[in-house]
Amino acid sequence: MPILNEISALVKRIPTSMQEILNERVIQIRAEIQQGVKKPYKQVLNLSSGDPQALSLKPLTFVRQVLAGCLYPTLLHGDTLPADVRQRVQTLLGECAGEGTWSHLETHGIRKLQHSISDFISRRDGVASDPDNIYITNGSTAAFMTLLKLFVPNGSSLQTGVLTPEPSYNGFKFALAAQGALVVPYYLREEQGWAVQLDELHRAVLTAKGHCNLMALYVINPGNPTDIHPVLSPGHVQTKDSIKDVIRFAAEERLIIMADEVTDAHKNMIVCVYQSCMIGEGMEFCSYKRALMEMGAPYSNMVELASINSISKGPMGECGLRGGYVELVNFDPSMKQNIFKLFSAMQCASLMGQIALHVMVDPPRPGQPSYPLYTNEIQSNKREIINNVRRTLGVLNSLPAITWQPVMGGMFAFPRVSFSQAAINYAQERGQEPDVMYCLRLLEDEGLCFLPGYELGMTEGIYHIRITLAAQEEIMKEALQRLKNFHLRFLKEFPALERPGGNTNPDPLTATASSVMGHADPNTPLGWRH
């Protein structure tokens, strides 16, 4: 009899990821094509996740040269690498035991990297940053998992709740489930550019009282997948005023703010990861820390903030290297030793991820040999994304039964799809949500993979698909043509459309427990997710 015959209850609570189901089918279809199975397409295009390099966007030469030099220091002899690359490699290797990347680093990672991150934050926010408050991690998800261990107690009679935006990044919800915490949803208003609304935050808090112990508020700035309307609304690239309102709310409710705000440094300015394709003018990213410090006492010295950043998206786009950091602001100094012990248990972050992170926070500067090429490559990738936004806008606007908020800056389009009752019935007969059914059929019929909004958290009767825009232009052209072909055939099969923009379109703010989609537990109020 197997020793392991019962899985932890916490593991069982982690919902099945539709992203993984789709990815598995993508792998199967690709294998079938290689085996000679006849398909109406020659290759599968997977635009379901925000991985720029998987969609053939060019990696930055400077990043790869620094990595190459660190892994094979022989390249430092001679002029194969530019002078500033050689200098960067020598500096980083000097921080490693034995001056080599084969050594095991201390828990805090490369000490110089901590200081470089601190300098980056100080330049970004105009406020001093303490390197000792920065912890380097294997990407943002690892940071979330570690932080949640701090305030999700084991054996408590009342579960810990975290206010979480809907729709939002599904990895955070899975991390909550793994720690035994509850997702307490607050809904973003699509018609107002997915803005964060204070009345909705207050509603979510009221429903949680007595059912869970609310400990934290999770915000994504810029939003994922709703990175739109930064100029026309308070979010979901939040304005400074909107952020300050949220900070006051967190102070009143005594909540820790967990801010997922991925930013990059370039040309002495901040380029938000989801603002990599800034089309609108006048956009400015404001971090939660900057807004908090500007508010002054008592907020600036009492609101606890964990700000998380990573190298995965934006101009860097190094999803596979796994590098990130979290800065803790206003956490009790007496907890620092315990926090350090917790990060120590996780071991040091990937060295390659740390090296790439160093480039992100301290890129080539004007006058350095690598600066012209580095700048040109970033601008080239940015132009491709901007062209993809415009091309996607044209195609989606031409398709019946699809509406969407304008993409002003981001890596994703998140269009809303209106399904006829016949299509809804067809999906329900197969035990699927309509947007899941749509995406599965799109994959089978056209070899095109998008992510259904169901995965990201939506209310009943409201359906979306998420489309990655960070792709090579030729791939995007082909993907949009396949989408158009499929969608028009789909409407011929299910022609009885109701009014544009959705079916019953219930307001997320008035949705009842039974109407909340996703991995809802009928035994928990308002569809909180485990």
C-alpha angles and dihedrals in degrees: 000000000000116000090220103057099136125054122216113269089232091058090050089054093061105101122233109263116236086201090063093045090054093045091052091052090048089056091048093050092049089052090049091052091051089051090055100257108158114247131169087241136048099220141017119245112207111198095155099106135043099251106133097187093050085062093050101260105153116257115233112267095217091056093050093045092053091048091048092050092049093050095042109026091181085083088070090071107086132003100294088115125045116260095250090051091052091049092049092049093049091050094050094044089051088061092056124084108260088009091268138109091233093075126099111248129220118261094264091054123215105004093208089055091058090054092045091052089049091051090048092052091046091052091045097049104025087233128108117259125203114224089211090065092058122091121189116220143177092264132306097298091057089051091052093048092051096045093049089059088063097064108018103090123206119237096013115153089223119052120233114252129205123197104233129182120243118242098031147130107313096209090072091054090051089050090053091050091050090055094046094249128137128242107227102193127219113188125231115221111241095193089058096048095273090295123180107243124201094214089057092050090051091049091053092050092051093052091049097053111111093008102071142358106257110215109158148022117220117207131177115208113204093025129245117236093356101061096149145111098028090160103037099048142021091262176067085035088039125227119228091253091053091050092050090052089053091048091053089049092051091049092051092049095039094237130156111235115226105193119192098197114154113194137167134207121232136142091002090296137095116252108194113225093233090039093060089117099048106180100161120071126239097033115154128179116223119190122219090241093055092050091045094052092046090056091063127201135020093019097042093059103033111041110091112222132184110192115194129196136171145182096239104099141028123037091340096051094175098147095155098053093065108214132153146130142217125214115205115210125193095356114153108271089220088065095054095092092051091046090052091050090052093052089045089059088057091055124224121315123257109289094220089052090050092051092051090046089055090056091048095055095037109032125173112295132218110284095028117115095243096047099089095050093041091052093045093051093050092049091047092053090045091053090051091053092047090051089049090052092053093044092048091049091054095049097044092047089055095054122088119232094025125106130167145174111255114265105233095168131351153084098258140058113207106191122182116233123207113214126197119235088252091058091047091051090048090054094045091052087060094045093250138122112246095247091049091050090048093052094045092052091045089055094048097042101038106016089240122133123203127163118250116232088235088077091058098046124267137166125257116283094020116099132182142169125213118223122191112227097187096094138114108276095242091053090050092050091052092045093052092048090052091048091051093049093049097044094052091049090047091054091051089055093046104026102155096100124181124209115319120267099039143325117266091354098201114197108254088221093062098038114130127222092264092053099053112108129208125057094337122171111218089210094062125073122258093003097289110185122233 
